[in-house]
Amino acid sequence: MKKQKVVILDNAQQNKHDLDAIHKIQEGLSKVDQFPVYTPDLQWFESMVRTEKENSRKKLRKELSLFLIIALFILSGIIVSFYQMPGVFIFIQIITPVFIAYYTISRISKKVKINE
């Protein structure tokens, strides 16, 4: 930790400093209160919620269909390699957990190094 320099003020200076700060805060708050406040109507909020729900549903459908297509390609590749080339299938089965373990450990160590 860095050492912080502290200026010790006597009681009168501290009170004057506090009162000045309070006065500035009150001036700022009175300026904020002068701005007009606009509240949109209920239909605007409802249409925003409806639009966001529709967008999230579309995004979910898109992501889910992409996931299923990729999963089908991966599964069909694994099935073909199992029947056509059993050696490649076994190699993939051995390499995959090793890669996942290596990737996970490297990610965790990076997070630990960043947080230190």
C-alpha positions as CSV (number, residue, x, y, z in Angstrom):
1,M,0.0,0.0,0.0
2,K,1.1,3.5,-0.7
3,K,1.5,5.9,2.2
4,Q,-1.1,8.6,1.9
5,K,-0.2,12.1,3.1
6,V,-2.9,13.5,5.4
7,V,-3.2,17.1,6.1
8,I,-4.6,17.6,9.6
9,L,-6.8,20.7,9.8
10,D,-7.9,22.4,13.0
11,N,-11.5,22.3,14.0
12,A,-12.5,25.7,12.5
13,Q,-10.9,24.9,9.1
14,Q,-12.6,21.5,9.0
15,N,-16.0,23.0,9.8
16,K,-15.6,25.7,7.1
17,H,-14.4,23.0,4.6
18,D,-17.4,20.8,5.5
19,L,-19.9,23.7,5.2
20,D,-18.4,24.7,1.8
21,A,-18.8,21.1,0.6
22,I,-22.4,20.9,1.8
23,H,-23.2,24.2,0.1
24,K,-21.7,23.0,-3.2
25,I,-23.6,19.8,-3.0
26,Q,-26.9,21.6,-2.3
27,E,-26.3,24.0,-5.3
28,G,-25.6,21.0,-7.5
29,L,-28.8,19.3,-6.4
30,S,-30.9,22.4,-6.9
31,K,-29.5,22.6,-10.5
32,V,-30.5,18.9,-11.1
33,D,-34.0,19.6,-9.7
34,Q,-34.5,22.3,-12.3
35,F,-34.3,19.9,-15.3
36,P,-37.7,18.8,-16.6
37,V,-38.5,15.1,-16.1
38,Y,-40.1,13.2,-18.9
39,T,-41.8,9.9,-18.2
40,P,-42.8,7.9,-21.3
41,D,-46.3,6.4,-21.5
42,L,-47.1,2.8,-20.6
43,Q,-47.6,1.7,-24.2
44,W,-44.0,2.7,-25.1
45,F,-42.7,0.5,-22.3
46,E,-44.9,-2.4,-23.3
47,S,-43.8,-2.1,-27.0
48,M,-40.2,-2.0,-25.9
49,V,-40.7,-5.2,-23.8
50,R,-42.5,-6.9,-26.6
51,T,-39.7,-6.0,-29.1
52,E,-37.0,-7.2,-26.8
53,K,-38.8,-10.5,-26.1
54,E,-39.2,-11.0,-29.9
55,N,-35.5,-10.3,-30.5
56,S,-34.5,-12.7,-27.7
57,R,-36.7,-15.4,-29.1
58,K,-35.2,-15.0,-32.6
59,K,-31.7,-15.0,-31.2
60,L,-32.5,-18.2,-29.2
61,R,-33.9,-19.9,-32.3
62,K,-30.8,-18.9,-34.3
63,E,-28.3,-20.1,-31.7
64,L,-30.2,-23.3,-31.0
65,S,-30.4,-24.2,-34.7
66,L,-26.7,-23.5,-35.2
67,F,-25.9,-25.6,-32.1
68,L,-27.9,-28.5,-33.4
69,I,-26.4,-28.3,-36.9
70,I,-22.8,-28.3,-35.5
71,A,-23.7,-31.1,-33.1
72,L,-25.0,-33.2,-35.9
73,F,-21.9,-32.7,-38.0
74,I,-19.7,-33.6,-35.0
75,L,-21.7,-36.7,-34.2
76,S,-21.8,-37.8,-37.9
77,G,-18.1,-37.4,-38.1
78,I,-17.5,-39.4,-35.0
79,I,-19.8,-42.2,-36.2
80,V,-18.2,-42.3,-39.6
81,S,-14.7,-42.4,-38.0
82,F,-15.8,-45.2,-35.7
83,Y,-17.0,-47.4,-38.5
84,Q,-14.5,-46.5,-41.2
85,M,-11.3,-45.7,-39.2
86,P,-11.4,-47.1,-35.6
87,G,-7.8,-46.0,-35.0
88,V,-8.7,-42.4,-35.6
89,F,-11.7,-42.8,-33.4
90,I,-9.6,-44.1,-30.5
91,F,-7.0,-41.3,-31.1
92,I,-9.8,-38.7,-30.9
93,Q,-11.1,-40.2,-27.7
94,I,-7.7,-40.0,-26.1
95,I,-6.8,-36.6,-27.3
96,T,-10.0,-34.8,-26.4
97,P,-9.9,-35.2,-22.6
98,V,-6.2,-34.3,-22.6
99,F,-6.9,-31.1,-24.6
100,I,-9.9,-30.2,-22.4
101,A,-7.8,-30.6,-19.2
102,Y,-4.9,-28.6,-20.7
103,Y,-7.2,-25.8,-21.8
104,T,-9.0,-25.6,-18.4
105,I,-5.7,-25.5,-16.4
106,S,-4.2,-22.8,-18.7
107,R,-7.3,-20.7,-18.3
108,I,-7.4,-21.0,-14.5
109,S,-3.7,-20.2,-14.3
110,K,-4.3,-17.1,-16.4
111,K,-7.1,-15.9,-14.2
112,V,-5.0,-16.5,-11.1
113,K,-2.1,-14.5,-12.6
114,I,-4.4,-11.6,-13.5
115,N,-6.0,-11.5,-10.1
116,E,-2.6,-11.5,-8.2
